[in-house]
């Protein structure tokens, strides 16, 4: 028996030494396989015709490892649109298998930093990966012109470096950057209507942030509404009436007050003041649930999660009494979640792209 144990130990040590010796070669083969398998990955492959929603950023300005800054991808058939692009969301898109080069347009809800600080990366990667000769269209309420023009100016030197390095045939100079498309935010307005897809923007209440909007996407008989950042506002339920999914922001004021007290106790009065300010222009999970019930939507998906939820065990505390106001399914959004609404059906299919 002792000899068998010794023999097994010798074999284990030998195998470990062999593995260590050939580790670079093993790594080389594994990397080559992974590159071949993922270089042309497209999460849209195999999706049925219909409307699809993917969370490329379900977080907020507060740091969270499982939630990038606000970003929602909407796929209509094969057409890819992005609503807001917060910090880290562009890299999430790549990890989720959604090709940045195929993005048809970016739609902004408002101009808080956490909703726009990924634009530079988005427009640059779209340009470099697609070789497009046309800049990224960016739709938004008044103010979008200043945001886009400022980013184009900020990235002008980078544009020159990349054209000089890769050549104008690979990165056409005319395709760099973004082009703004401003629309009135005083009332609901159709901002895109082509190829069977209709996108309607509508004003929401996020004072003192004005203007701020949400969006409704209608395609193939299915519909999704994205609230953007908003305090409780009847217009969200009005615009979401009969929709399949309402993607609504959510903040738990009780949890934020816990953070505020902890910051004050630590002597950080400035951060504590910010914590005390933010509940006033956001909606709670219960507020979102009431809107979903009034609109009679099939599913409520919460995003722009405040505060961060590092563990799923915290989700019931975060939701509190939301289920008392809405009988349908409520999902606490996290990056990578995919919701599919096939044409000619009334089902909602779920997947995870991360």
VOGU-3710 file (C-alpha; in Angstrom, 3 decimals, decimal comma):
1> xxxxxxxxxx> 0,000/0,000/0,000  2,837/2,361/0,947  4,554/1,714/-2,397  1,374/2,655/-4,280  1,116/5,937/-2,391  4,777/6,730/-3,073  4,369/5,871/-6,750  1,331/8,128/-7,014  3,233/10,980/-5,376  6,165/10,516/-7,738
11> xxxxxxxxxx> 3,830/10,584/-10,738  2,125/13,703/-9,410  5,448/15,503/-8,941  6,622/14,401/-12,391  3,403/15,599/-14,019  3,679/18,953/-12,221  7,281/19,399/-13,393  6,327/18,396/-16,929  3,420/20,848/-16,964  5,663/23,643/-15,699
21> xxxxxxxxxx> 8,268/22,882/-18,340  5,756/22,934/-21,206  3,561/25,683/-19,793  4,452/28,270/-22,492  3,606/25,778/-25,271  0,346/24,807/-23,553  -0,544/28,481/-23,145  0,241/29,125/-26,797  -2,141/26,406/-27,961  -4,914/27,440/-25,573
31> xxxxxxxxxx> -4,653/31,066/-26,653  -4,744/30,149/-30,349  -7,885/28,076/-29,804  -9,565/30,857/-27,849  -8,662/33,431/-30,492  -10,052/31,273/-33,307  -13,264/30,654/-31,366  -13,904/34,271/-30,353  -12,460/36,478/-33,068  -15,701/36,445/-35,070
41> xxxxxxxxxx> -18,138/35,951/-32,195  -21,457/37,692/-32,738  -24,107/37,238/-30,059  -26,781/38,064/-32,639  -26,122/34,827/-34,517  -28,961/32,425/-33,877  -31,290/35,040/-32,418  -34,807/34,890/-33,880  -36,169/37,877/-35,767  -37,637/40,225/-33,213
51> xxxxxxxxxx> -36,604/42,729/-30,592  -33,803/41,975/-28,119  -32,485/43,920/-25,129  -29,054/43,386/-23,592  -27,685/45,124/-20,507  -24,177/46,341/-21,282  -24,147/48,483/-18,148  -26,704/48,186/-15,350  -24,777/50,323/-12,877  -24,411/53,939/-11,823
61> xxxxxxxxxx> -21,577/56,353/-10,993  -20,868/54,250/-7,883  -18,224/51,609/-8,538  -19,452/48,024/-8,982  -17,513/45,062/-10,376  -20,625/43,401/-11,836  -22,230/46,509/-13,329  -20,616/48,965/-15,760  -21,970/52,477/-16,267  -25,452/52,846/-17,795
71> xxxxxxxxxx> -25,735/51,178/-21,196  -28,526/49,254/-22,899  -28,171/47,528/-26,268  -31,305/47,114/-28,379  -31,275/44,717/-31,338  -34,058/45,010/-33,899  -33,653/42,039/-36,214  -29,905/42,401/-36,778  -29,702/46,183/-36,341  -27,787/47,251/-33,233
81> xxxxxxxxxx> -28,505/50,408/-31,226  -27,079/51,627/-27,926  -28,850/53,746/-25,318  -26,285/55,633/-23,185  -22,710/54,490/-22,757  -21,279/54,790/-19,269  -17,789/53,933/-18,098  -16,723/50,370/-18,877  -19,765/49,631/-21,024  -17,925/49,532/-24,360
91> xxxxxxxxxx> -15,638/46,775/-23,089  -18,702/44,971/-21,782  -20,124/45,054/-25,316  -17,013/43,308/-26,601  -17,114/40,694/-23,856  -20,794/40,069/-24,623  -20,110/39,435/-28,313  -21,917/42,521/-29,599  -19,792/43,981/-32,430  -19,100/47,655/-31,758
101> xxxxxxxxxx> -18,402/48,181/-35,454  -22,013/47,338/-36,301  -23,611/49,927/-34,024  -26,062/51,919/-36,121  -26,636/54,757/-33,656  -26,173/55,878/-30,065  -29,151/57,416/-28,273  -28,563/59,520/-25,157  -31,115/60,030/-22,400  -29,307/63,024/-20,834
111> xxxxxxxxxx> -25,836/64,365/-20,280  -24,857/63,305/-16,779  -21,230/62,172/-16,926  -21,984/58,519/-16,108  -24,187/58,268/-19,212  -21,748/59,788/-21,690  -18,235/58,988/-20,462  -17,929/55,992/-22,770  -18,701/57,883/-25,982  -15,079/58,549/-26,886
121> xxxxxxxxxx> -14,195/54,870/-26,641  -17,368/53,821/-28,442  -16,928/56,100/-31,437  -13,213/55,273/-31,730  -13,622/51,481/-31,574  -16,588/51,589/-33,952  -14,480/53,529/-36,459  -11,394/51,353/-36,092  -13,205/48,018/-36,162  -15,560/48,762/-39,047
131> xxxxxxxxxx> -13,589/51,100/-41,287  -16,799/53,085/-41,656  -16,611/56,194/-43,815  -19,415/57,800/-41,791  -19,198/58,960/-38,153  -21,342/57,489/-35,381  -24,835/59,073/-35,327  -25,652/60,282/-31,805  -29,274/61,161/-31,056  -30,208/63,214/-28,039
141> xxxxxxxxxx> -32,142/66,181/-26,701  -30,805/69,744/-26,995  -27,229/69,841/-25,771  -26,117/66,794/-27,755  -24,387/69,067/-30,272  -22,080/70,519/-27,617  -21,283/67,087/-26,170  -20,439/65,532/-29,538  -18,493/68,514/-30,850  -16,441/68,588/-27,661
151> xxxxxxxxxx> -15,595/64,897/-27,938  -14,680/65,236/-31,605  -12,276/68,028/-30,650  -10,842/66,040/-27,746  -10,138/63,043/-29,994  -8,800/64,998/-32,976  -5,148/64,263/-32,153  -5,909/60,569/-31,666  -7,594/60,549/-35,088  -4,434/61,880/-36,705
161> xxxxxxxxxx> -2,214/59,326/-34,977  -4,348/56,388/-36,055  -4,706/57,484/-39,675  -0,931/57,995/-39,893  -0,288/54,594/-38,312  -2,851/52,378/-40,053  -3,544/54,286/-43,268  -6,623/56,058/-44,586  -7,819/52,920/-46,376  -8,088/51,088/-43,028
171> xxxxxxxxxx> -9,407/53,987/-40,917  -11,040/56,493/-43,305  -10,606/59,995/-41,831  -14,207/60,902/-42,720  -15,544/58,105/-40,535  -13,923/59,286/-37,330  -15,900/60,612/-34,407  -19,608/61,221/-34,143  -22,305/63,419/-35,636  -25,106/64,841/-33,448
181> xxxxxxxxxx> -28,825/64,584/-34,178  -30,738/66,828/-31,789  -34,492/66,602/-31,277  -37,055/68,496/-29,233  -37,627/67,045/-25,780  -40,837/68,905/-24,924  -43,191/66,068/-25,874  -43,117/62,473/-27,169  -41,484/62,457/-30,596  -40,578/59,749/-33,124
191> xxxxxxxxxx> -36,830/60,138/-33,693  -36,202/57,051/-35,854  -38,643/55,283/-38,166  -37,130/52,959/-40,761  -36,940/49,273/-41,621  -39,899/48,415/-39,435  -38,307/49,976/-36,327  -39,852/52,981/-34,624  -38,059/54,769/-31,786  -39,989/57,337/-29,755
201> xxxxxxxxxx> -38,318/59,729/-27,325  -40,319/61,200/-24,443  -39,450/63,729/-21,708  -38,933/62,540/-18,119  -38,474/64,372/-14,801  -34,869/64,429/-13,629  -34,646/68,001/-12,299  -32,386/69,906/-12,175  -31,178/67,928/-15,199  -33,074/69,304/-18,197
211> xxxxxxxxxx> -33,672/67,982/-20,758  -33,854/64,276/-19,959  -35,677/61,637/-21,981  -36,617/57,988/-22,153  -37,112/55,867/-25,280  -39,646/53,385/-26,601  -38,596/50,849/-29,278  -41,272/49,141/-31,400  -40,357/46,387/-33,870  -42,000/43,207/-35,181
221> xxxxxxxxxx> -45,014/43,667/-32,949  -42,851/43,767/-29,800  -41,873/46,755/-27,665  -39,350/47,855/-25,042  -39,289/51,071/-23,031  -36,152/52,493/-21,382  -36,913/55,097/-18,735  -33,518/56,739/-18,457  -32,854/58,523/-15,176  -36,119/59,825/-13,765
231> xxxxxxxxxx> -37,993/60,611/-10,605  -41,475/59,043/-10,480  -43,250/60,408/-13,553  -46,644/59,385/-15,036  -45,313/59,811/-18,575  -43,175/56,673/-18,206  -46,274/54,504/-17,651  -48,092/56,349/-20,447  -45,331/55,628/-22,938  -44,828/52,056/-21,692
241> xxxxxxxxxx> -48,503/51,134/-22,038  -48,770/47,562/-23,314  -44,999/47,177/-23,770  -43,331/43,810/-23,343  -40,496/45,078/-21,144  -39,989/48,222/-19,106  -36,312/48,855/-18,310  -36,531/51,287/-15,421  -33,902/52,884/-13,208  -34,055/52,102/-9,479
251> xxxxxxxxxx> -32,590/53,538/-6,289  -33,216/52,244/-2,783  -33,303/55,386/-0,626  -33,032/53,433/2,632  -29,821/51,781/1,527  -28,430/55,110/0,317  -29,199/56,647/3,711  -27,133/53,888/5,333  -24,203/54,939/3,135  -24,825/58,585/4,016
261> xxxxxxxxxx> -24,662/57,882/7,762  -21,504/55,806/7,350  -19,837/58,624/5,401  -20,807/61,236/7,985  -19,495/59,027/10,774  -16,222/58,768/8,859  -15,982/62,543/8,566  -16,666/62,686/4,814  -19,339/65,397/4,822  -19,019/66,131/1,094
271> xxxxxxxxxx> -19,779/62,573/-0,044  -22,509/62,317/2,608  -24,191/65,443/1,181  -24,158/63,902/-2,294  -25,765/60,732/-0,928  -28,499/62,816/0,704  -29,158/64,649/-2,586  -29,518/61,790/-5,065  -32,769/60,096/-3,961  -34,752/63,210/-4,915
281> xxxxxxxxxx> -34,325/62,806/-8,653  -34,452/59,027/-8,953  -37,160/56,382/-8,629  -37,370/53,540/-6,125  -37,994/49,885/-7,043  -41,550/50,409/-5,743  -41,977/53,457/-8,015  -40,798/51,423/-10,982  -43,177/48,605/-10,026  -46,115/51,014/-9,900
291> xxxxxxxxxx> -45,250/52,301/-13,371  -44,996/48,733/-14,699  -48,393/47,845/-13,218  -50,075/50,975/-14,583  -48,615/50,317/-18,031  -49,494/46,595/-17,860  -46,081/45,541/-19,150  -45,054/41,877/-19,231  -41,753/42,284/-17,371  -39,952/44,908/-15,308
301> xxxxxxxxxx> -36,152/45,050/-15,542  -34,363/47,375/-13,135  -31,146/49,102/-14,137  -28,985/52,038/-12,987  -28,862/50,150/-9,702  -28,124/52,392/-6,699  -26,431/51,566/-4,420  -24,172/48,803/-5,823  -25,247/45,248/-5,004  -22,114/43,065/-4,879
311> xxxxxxxxxx> -24,100/40,008/-3,694  -27,406/38,618/-5,000  -28,491/37,993/-1,419  -28,960/41,779/-1,158  -31,551/41,899/-3,956  -34,650/41,214/-1,780  -33,560/44,042/0,546  -33,076/46,281/-2,492  -36,516/45,413/-3,929  -38,339/45,728/-0,609
321> xxxxxxxxxx> -42,094/45,965/-1,397  -41,875/46,234/-5,196  -43,698/42,929/-5,695  -46,671/44,300/-3,759  -47,221/46,850/-6,541  -46,601/44,705/-9,626  -47,533/41,064/-10,140  -45,287/40,391/-13,121  -41,653/39,283/-13,054  -39,158/41,804/-11,662
331> xxxxxxxxxx> -35,501/41,407/-12,621  -32,654/43,221/-10,880  -30,480/43,904/-13,881  -26,832/42,907/-14,159  -24,403/43,186/-17,053  -24,715/40,522/-19,733  -28,421/39,838/-19,332  -30,230/39,318/-22,633  -34,001/39,457/-23,116  -35,443/38,272/-26,445
341> xxxxxxxxxx> -38,872/39,087/-27,849  -39,392/36,938/-30,961  -41,607/38,125/-33,783  -45,054/36,538/-33,834  -44,929/35,409/-30,196  -45,711/36,799/-26,771  -42,867/35,096/-24,943  -39,833/36,655/-23,274  -36,717/34,520/-23,507  -33,706/35,078/-21,262
351> xxxx> -29,996/34,402/-21,690  -26,670/35,598/-20,328  -23,939/36,849/-22,658  -21,154/36,961/-20,043
//
